[in-house]
């Protein structure tokens, strides 16, 4: 097999900056010369830390750091992707060679196909270089977490397990591609949470709350430990003696913030172009058609200040857009990345995202929410004779036939327009195209919550959100 | 066409790593250290109607370094940078983290880190190249599409092959090393008939190499499962006699493996406690082993993250809880030997390898006549459980899970449109009516069909 012959310009652990322009151009030129329609190089450096407090002790401090590169080559609508930890020029050359080889392309050093080179570096990370230094020190984080577990101890009853956790992920990326894209960014995501397990005889409940933000080094100072501890203890006490919910079909009211996971799972994933490619979305040819109740307007936004899913650029170097997915119940747009545009025709929306260099970017959600409506939250509950109020949601997923499910962490029965007994063990199941028309009321209290989403390109930070919403009927799995 | 080669992995030189860590450890005044490292190369392909959808290849390396500082406290760092400077940064980072080590629970080297390792009969299969993978998958996809007119796509599919090397070293001279190869194939088809909802199901196969994958049986199983769901109906909400297929029962047991996890017991998040050993937790005709060495376990490893040898461990014998899964630290706390189930960390995680569910010969089932081939009772046959990450409350024992399966009446199987099954794992283990005689091997373990009385199903009828 022919070996690439590019001058050794990279060092083992290169700084991700404009000095890499020339060697990256050489690599891209080789890819283009060899017959690739498009070549993209994604370089990444990470610096993470996770800290755990249990009861009144710090029990785990786990730092990690890494380097890697992902090289993607397109020929027509096909692509080959190779990732490596070896950022020497030899390592990158070998990776490019493999990617070309996958598409049946042979390295060609003699031809000179027109590649205009990379543009000047567009550096979105220029004002972020000090973020790591500005982040809280380990001592400060430990103090805050131990304050949290101490407050849980003081405010809670029957708490068997008390945990506080913190994670910080700093990611520096440099993206270069054959369309001239040459961008750099630094991303910072921090999240903090409190979890408890309460028990009294045979009764048990586990409750957790997590807070997360992006691009905000000092944000730990804003985390209201006391308020978080109060909320967790209150929920744990309520749910400890809750009965299991009875199975059935009922109207439900889903709370704001993390209640937005219903839209994320039930509909959001089906609006990613990867789902069109697979033929697994019922909405593929429904642009400008009614797919939801007219009270529903849904948005996937690339940049909401400090929101967990916000980006200055996506992982393909494009500035993210505010994408109106559904307006007044009518489907307006899909969430698209480069491959999505190539294969489905839907324009890129700055939504090409990946967990790390180990994944090719794919169309993924960012900050996704249902817009507020006109009602007070109480009006939604008052409109129901017999139903379920889902105050806090657990996780969920959507299957290959569009069926979704998610668990209710904290629920209350609604009787004659009033909240009554707490219930646990509920799972909501349904299909997006049947449920979306049943969202009949949206309240005026939109709020967002941080979350993690796992899918084709790995685990990424996202925001989900909504006001309180009413679904006229949904299947509730229980006992 | 480039191929992966086991020889490439030999470049991770144990002596160079040990020398470098020793050098930095001396300068940092580090008392002792250990590490786990891995290097792997893998390739994978997905296809869409005969076209390669994405071809992927990855070279990965990672190392986790754990150090004990002069006060005996432990810190770790993980990195993918295996260069000299990366190793140095890793040791220094771990040393810094050790300032925050937990003085109330300090892990130590496993007393078995130099004990003889069990022999694994797992020949290393050289990788075959991505074009070969593509050709195999393209053929498999076409075969699957040809199985039935209603099968119009195979939206989730993939074939991969990988070769990996693992290493464990410590400052007292322990040295563990393992090279292994693995290949996998998954095919999930989507079928749709006019005027009806789409249905989906699939199958998975593992092998030591791509040529070992039983592609035909994977196609046949994916097709027959998908086709069997075409004729579907909603199910009425009520309690049913349940028969878990082997994979579904293993999924359920795996979701509640904290019952057997000593780390979870010590952390207070397990359904078990220190006093649970020796107590009946299941029907007397059920036994459960965790056997990471089982010949059918393709991904077997001869040692865990602390260098402790892997072994066959009995967890439940005749319905009685026999033992927990341990790391060095939890074993010391319980006064037993580590069992070979540890990760590597400042706080060491513990996890199972490969469950083997079996019927105890000495005790007969409550109802030996229940058998999925000829049962005349009405029952629900559970094929697979979904959304386990969100529908299981491990620390409470409860579950409420969507599933794929059939309502079987007088021997006739009708697929269930959409439903959840809910219950409590302790109830399940104590209300098993029968374990069928023939255990089945699948990619996550071994189990027979398991019959359970009276579990709640929520449907849309």
Interface residues (C-beta under 8 A of the other chain):
Chain A: X1 X12 X13 X51 X52 X54 X57 X58 X59 X60 X61 X62 X63 X64 X65 X66 X67 X68 X77 X78 X79 X80 X81 X82 X83 X84 X85 X86 X91 X95 X97 X98 X99 X101 X102 X103 X138 X142 X160 X161 X197 X204 X205 X206 X244 X247 X248 X249 X277 X278 X279 X280 X358 X360 X394 X395 X396 X397 X399 X400 X401 X402 X403 X405 X406 X407 X424 X425 X426 X427 X429 X430 X431 X475 X476 X477 X478 X479
Chain B: X1 X2 X48 X51 X52 X53 X54 X55 X56 X57 X58 X59 X60 X61 X62 X75 X76 X77 X78 X79 X80 X81 X82 X83 X85 X86 X89 X90 X93 X94 X96 X97 X100 X101 X102 X104 X105 X130 X152 X153 X155 X156 X188 X190 X197 X198 X199 X200 X237 X267 X268 X269 X345 X346 X347 X386 X387 X389 X390 X391 X393 X395 X396 X397 X398 X400 X401 X402 X418 X419 X420 X421 X422 X423 X456 X457 X458 X459 X460
